[in-house]
Amino acid sequence: MSDGKSTTWDANLYLKFADHRMRPALDLMGRLDPANGKLPCHAIYDLGCGAGNISRILAERFPEAPVVGIDSSEEMLAKARSQTVDARVTFDKGDLAHFKPGLPPGILYSNAAYQWLDGHIDMFPGLLKLLPSGGQLAIQMPRNHEAPSHASMHEAAVAGPWRDKLTKVRPIVRVEEPERYYDVLKPLCSELEVWESIYQQPLTGKDPVAQYTSSTGLRPYLELLQEPERTDFYNAYAALLAKAYPTRADGITLFPFRRLFIVARRA
Ligand SMILES: C[S@@+](CC[C@H](N)C(=O)[O-])C[C@H]1O[C@@H](n2cnc3c(N)ncnc32)[C@H](O)[C@@H]1O
């Protein structure tokens, strides 16, 4: 599951939790310098744009810049194009591991995508070097791999008759300690902010945390199974989560979610 490209993305299920996923995207966007959206002939890139929700908000925040969303998933790109009317926002198919901008970038923005790429930390200095002096690289990645939501995937995978089929799923790519990103980027930066936030996400409904991860981290497991095994595995995982994330007195399930933010300004 370290390779987001080989996973089929279910745009509708992903968007079910769009509000919770939007909050960190906006927190990251809040650190962008408006001047970088006004550089003549420079674009803002949304790397791993998914269904384009954030690309469209970037275009509202930066009304003078072309905004280009890049993603490897045809399904996500189709959704993004079908929901976007502003001709200033365009979407291209591409692999983030080999990203080459068509227009020079003033801002490289990425919300919840690089955690899918092996060795992403080694790509970040190269991304920063694509920017002009003062340009910004802004990245948010979930860093929740040690939480029960993610640890229970492995626990459920090895605890049933599906065990042999699920050994093919590669472990989640590690998002490193914050200081590792600081050390790698600092020599190239005039300013660098690295921080973490833990969002106490209030969820509702049946199996809310399992539903949440079904559209992201759990997908590579589900895709390897046929019915009825697929549902049996899902239920085993959901049962583990029900213990880890109890429903509160008001019917809400709190799902704490740790995220890492990096905002780097090119020296
Ligand atoms: C969790 S979604 C985030 C989408 C969007 N940034 C958002 O926050 O709503 C991750 C996206 O990264 C894309 N992705 C994963 N690996 C990729 C790669 N190597 N190259 C391009 N896109 C990739 C997936 O297709 C998916 O749309």
PDBQT file of the ligand as one rigid body, heavy atoms in Angstrom, charges set to zero:
ROOT
HETATM    1  C1  LIG A 301      -5.594  10.821  -0.145  1.00  0.00    +0.000 C 
HETATM    2  S1  LIG A 301      -5.794  11.406  -1.789  1.00  0.00    +0.000 S 
HETATM    3  C2  LIG A 301      -5.624  13.182  -1.576  1.00  0.00    +0.000 C 
HETATM    4  C3  LIG A 301      -6.322  13.967  -2.650  1.00  0.00    +0.000 C 
HETATM    5  C4  LIG A 301      -6.319  15.486  -2.466  1.00  0.00    +0.000 C 
HETATM    6  N1  LIG A 301      -4.977  16.022  -2.375  1.00  0.00    +0.000 N 
HETATM    7  C5  LIG A 301      -7.097  15.849  -1.229  1.00  0.00    +0.000 C 
HETATM    8  O1  LIG A 301      -6.489  16.213  -0.225  1.00  0.00    +0.000 OA
HETATM    9  O2  LIG A 301      -8.348  15.768  -1.296  1.00  0.00    +0.000 OA
HETATM   10  C6  LIG A 301      -4.232  10.945  -2.454  1.00  0.00    +0.000 C 
HETATM   11  C7  LIG A 301      -4.133  11.191  -3.937  1.00  0.00    +0.000 C 
HETATM   12  O3  LIG A 301      -2.776  10.987  -4.322  1.00  0.00    +0.000 OA
HETATM   13  C8  LIG A 301      -2.777  10.366  -5.587  1.00  0.00    +0.000 C 
HETATM   14  N2  LIG A 301      -1.492   9.685  -5.762  1.00  0.00    +0.000 N 
HETATM   15  C9  LIG A 301      -0.974   8.689  -5.010  1.00  0.00    +0.000 A 
HETATM   16  N3  LIG A 301       0.232   8.335  -5.467  1.00  0.00    +0.000 NA
HETATM   17  C10 LIG A 301       0.487   9.130  -6.544  1.00  0.00    +0.000 A 
HETATM   18  C11 LIG A 301       1.560   9.259  -7.448  1.00  0.00    +0.000 A 
HETATM   19  N4  LIG A 301       2.655   8.506  -7.338  1.00  0.00    +0.000 N 
HETATM   20  N5  LIG A 301       1.481  10.186  -8.420  1.00  0.00    +0.000 NA
HETATM   21  C12 LIG A 301       0.383  10.971  -8.552  1.00  0.00    +0.000 A 
HETATM   22  N6  LIG A 301      -0.669  10.907  -7.707  1.00  0.00    +0.000 NA
HETATM   23  C13 LIG A 301      -0.624  10.006  -6.730  1.00  0.00    +0.000 A 
HETATM   24  C14 LIG A 301      -3.966   9.428  -5.550  1.00  0.00    +0.000 C 
HETATM   25  O4  LIG A 301      -4.399   9.076  -6.841  1.00  0.00    +0.000 OA
HETATM   26  C15 LIG A 301      -4.987  10.255  -4.767  1.00  0.00    +0.000 C 
HETATM   27  O5  LIG A 301      -5.820  11.006  -5.612  1.00  0.00    +0.000 OA
ENDROOT
TORSDOF 0
